[in-house]
Amino acid sequence: MKFVRDAWPIVVIVATIAGAAWTAAWNVRDFLRVEIAASESRLTARVATTDARVTSLESRLTQQIAESETRLTAQIAELRQLLIDHLEDHANAR
């Protein structure tokens, strides 16, 4: 009986520390769950924003490439006509 009377403060201290550790671990678990969910949300938003920007850039690049091809086709046709006219001038000069 003396042992129980002498040991109960130690049991209470150990139980209090164990309870505090359990509570802290539980709170950390909840905190981490919330932080991970928030990080996932932020990452999803950034991915969506980046995807929209990439889509916009692709669209602009496609348009610029089409415009460049049109311009180059017109310039090639003009150069071809100039070459044909020049060769005709040489042929007529003889």
C-alpha positions in Angstrom: 0.0 0.0 0.0 2.9 2.3 0.7 4.2 1.7 -2.8 0.8 2.9 -4.3 0.8 5.9 -2.0 4.3 6.8 -3.0 3.9 6.0 -6.7 0.6 7.8 -7.5 2.2 11.3 -8.2 4.6 9.7 -10.7 1.7 7.9 -12.4 -0.2 11.1 -12.6 2.8 13.0 -14.0 3.5 10.3 -16.6 -0.2 10.1 -17.5 -0.4 13.9 -17.9 2.7 13.9 -20.1 1.3 11.0 -22.2 -2.0 12.8 -22.5 -0.4 16.0 -23.6 1.8 14.2 -26.1 -1.3 12.4 -27.5 -3.2 15.7 -27.7 -0.2 17.4 -29.4 0.2 14.6 -31.9 -3.6 14.7 -32.6 -3.4 18.5 -33.2 -0.3 18.2 -35.4 -2.0 15.5 -37.4 -5.0 17.8 -38.0 -2.7 20.8 -38.7 -0.8 18.8 -41.2 -3.9 17.6 -42.9 -5.2 21.1 -43.2 -1.8 22.4 -44.5 -1.5 19.6 -47.1 -5.1 20.3 -48.3 -4.3 24.0 -48.6 -1.0 23.3 -50.4 -2.9 21.0 -52.9 -5.4 23.7 -53.5 -2.7 26.3 -54.2 -0.9 23.9 -56.4 -4.1 23.1 -58.3 -4.8 26.8 -58.8 -1.2 27.4 -60.1 -1.4 24.5 -62.5 -4.7 25.8 -63.8 -3.3 29.3 -64.3 -0.2 27.9 -66.0 -2.2 25.7 -68.2 -4.3 28.7 -69.3 -1.2 30.8 -70.0 0.3 27.9 -72.0 -2.9 27.6 -74.0 -3.0 31.3 -74.7 0.7 31.2 -75.8 0.1 28.3 -78.0 -2.9 30.1 -79.6 -0.8 33.2 -80.2 2.1 31.3 -81.6 -0.1 29.3 -83.9 -1.6 32.6 -85.2 1.9 34.2 -85.6 3.1 31.1 -87.5 0.1 31.2 -89.8 0.7 34.9 -90.4 4.4 34.4 -91.1 3.6 31.5 -93.5 1.1 33.7 -95.4 3.6 36.6 -95.6 6.4 34.2 -96.7 4.2 32.6 -99.3 3.3 36.1 -100.7 7.0 37.1 -100.7 8.0 33.9 -102.4 5.3 34.4 -105.1 6.5 38.0 -105.6 10.2 37.0 -105.9 9.2 34.2 -108.3 7.3 36.7 -110.4 10.3 39.1 -110.3 12.6 36.3 -111.4 10.3 35.3 -114.2 10.0 38.9 -115.4 13.8 39.3 -115.2 14.4 36.1 -117.2 11.8 37.2 -119.8 13.6 40.6 -120.1 16.9 38.7 -120.8 15.1 36.4 -123.3 13.6 39.4 -125.1 16.8 41.3 -125.2 18.4 38.8 -127.5 
